[in-house]
Amino acid sequence: MTETPKKLLLTIHEVSLLMGISVGTLYHWVSQKRIPVVRISSRCIRFALTVLQRWIEQKTDTPQETPGGKVR
């Protein structure tokens, strides 16, 4: 049995569900060039899964430990 290949390009609706934000917010971020996007044509956009995952990692703040071992 063969595995179904992982989807490489996601639609704006899929990314909206994945990230838990509205489609309108995503379109706003795209227009402001705040989120990486693949332009298939002038009216068709997709999001590369691997690029989106890296972008999320870069935007993630990690807690820092103080010298006493406590997390700020």
C-alpha positions as CSV (number, residue, x, y, z in Angstrom):
1,M,0.0,0.0,0.0
2,T,1.3,3.5,-0.9
3,E,1.1,6.5,1.3
4,T,-0.7,9.6,0.2
5,P,1.9,12.3,-0.4
6,K,1.9,15.2,2.0
7,K,0.3,18.3,0.5
8,L,3.0,20.9,-0.3
9,L,0.8,23.9,-1.2
10,L,-2.1,25.0,1.0
11,T,-5.0,27.2,0.2
12,I,-5.8,30.3,2.2
13,H,-8.8,28.5,3.8
14,E,-6.6,25.6,4.9
15,V,-4.0,27.9,6.4
16,S,-6.8,29.8,8.2
17,L,-8.0,26.6,9.8
18,L,-4.4,25.4,10.5
19,M,-3.4,28.7,12.2
20,G,-6.8,29.5,13.8
21,I,-7.0,33.0,12.2
22,S,-9.6,34.4,9.8
23,V,-9.2,34.4,6.0
24,G,-9.5,38.2,6.1
25,T,-6.5,38.5,8.4
26,L,-4.5,36.3,6.1
27,Y,-5.4,38.3,3.1
28,H,-4.4,41.5,5.0
29,W,-1.1,39.9,5.9
30,V,-0.5,38.9,2.3
31,S,-1.2,42.4,1.1
32,Q,1.2,43.8,3.7
33,K,3.8,41.1,2.7
34,R,3.9,39.9,6.4
35,I,3.5,36.2,5.5
36,P,5.3,34.2,2.8
37,V,3.1,33.3,-0.1
38,V,3.4,31.5,-3.5
39,R,1.7,33.4,-6.3
40,I,0.4,31.0,-8.8
41,S,-1.2,33.8,-10.8
42,S,-2.3,37.4,-10.2
43,R,-5.5,36.1,-8.4
44,C,-4.3,32.7,-7.1
45,I,-2.2,32.3,-4.1
46,R,-1.0,29.3,-2.1
47,F,1.2,28.8,1.0
48,A,4.2,26.4,0.9
49,L,3.8,24.1,4.0
50,T,7.5,23.9,4.7
51,V,8.1,27.7,4.3
52,L,5.0,28.4,6.5
53,Q,6.4,26.0,9.2
54,R,9.7,27.8,9.2
55,W,8.0,31.2,9.3
56,I,6.0,30.1,12.4
57,E,9.2,28.9,14.1
58,Q,10.9,32.2,13.5
59,K,7.9,34.1,14.9
60,T,7.7,31.9,18.1
61,D,9.1,33.5,21.3
62,T,10.8,31.0,23.6
63,P,11.0,31.6,27.3
64,Q,14.4,32.6,28.7
65,E,15.8,31.2,32.0
66,T,17.2,33.6,34.5
67,P,20.4,32.8,36.4
68,G,18.3,31.3,39.3
69,G,16.8,28.8,36.9
70,K,13.4,30.5,36.7
71,V,11.7,31.2,33.4
72,R,10.8,34.8,32.6
